[in-house]
Amino acid sequence: KTIKIWGKDNEGKYQTTQMLEGHTNPVYTLQVLPEGRIVSGSYDKTIKIWGKDNEGKYQNTQTLEGHTNPVYTLQVLPEGPIVSGSGDNTIRIWDGEPIQP
């Protein structure tokens, strides 16, 4: 349900700097987009995109829905589309709108 963002403190030790909450079930997969946004896939059948606000904190900026079973894997293509694989036996390509297989 929660994604933890880690950063180093003044002593070089990693500590949680932010917790991203929004999924209603466990997060199974995560990717980072080239520009720094985070994409997460969950047992709740959704994909969430997290972008930084003006204060540098991540916020959920978009939720992608369409899978009918948990999202188990995500990849980002070089051109930018997100590819998701789900327990519903489908692979979807998301480029603004999902492209059906």
N, C-alpha and C positions, 0 to 999 in steps of 0.2 A: 504493500500500500504506500510505502514511503521510499523516496529516493534521498540519499544523503549526499551532500556536496562537501568534499573535504578540502582543506587548505592547510598550509604549514603555518604554525605560530612563530613567534620571534625566536624560539629555540630550535626551529626546524622540525618540530614534531607535528604530525598530522592530527587535526581536530575537525570535527563537524562544524562547518560554517553556515549551513542552511539545510533545512529539511523540506523536500517538495512533497506535498500531500495533495491528492486529487483522485487517484485510482481507488476503487472500492474493493479491490482484491489485490493479491500479491503482484508485484512487477517481475516479469520473467526476462525481459530483454531491454537493452538500452543502446542507443547510438548517439554520437555527437555529429551534428551537421557541420559542414566546412566553416560556416560563419559563427559557430559557437553555440547555436541552439541545441537543446537536448530533445531526443525523441524516445519515448518509453512505450513499451507494449506490456499488456497485463492480462491476467486471468479474467478480468472483467470485460474482455472482448474489445477493448478500446485501445487506441494509440493516442498519446498526448504529446503535444509539442510545447516545450518550455523555452521561453525567451527572457532575456534580462530586461528589467524595467530601468527607469532613469537613475535609480539608486544602485544598480548593479545586482539586484536580487532577481532570481528566476521566478517567473510566474507562468501559469498555464495559459498559453495564448490560443490554443486550438485543440479540439478533440475530434479525432477521426473515428467514425463508426461505420461498420459494414460487415465485420466478421461475426459469425454466429457461434464461435467457440473461442477459447483463449488465444491470444497472440503470443506465439512462442519465439519468433525470431524477427529481427529487423536488420536491414542493410540500407545504405544510402548509395545510390548510383552516382558516378562522377558528375553527371549533368544536373544532379539535385533531387530527382524523384526518390521517394522512400518506398522500399519494397518490404512487405510484411508477409509472414507465413503463419498460418493458424491451424488449430486443431480441427477446423471445419474442412480441411483438405484443400484449401485454396491458397494461392499466392496472389497478392494484390500489389499493384503499382499505383502509388499515390503521387500525383503531380497536379495538385490543386483539387482534382476530383479523382476518385478511384477509377482505374482502367480495369475493366473486368477481364478475367482470364479467357 
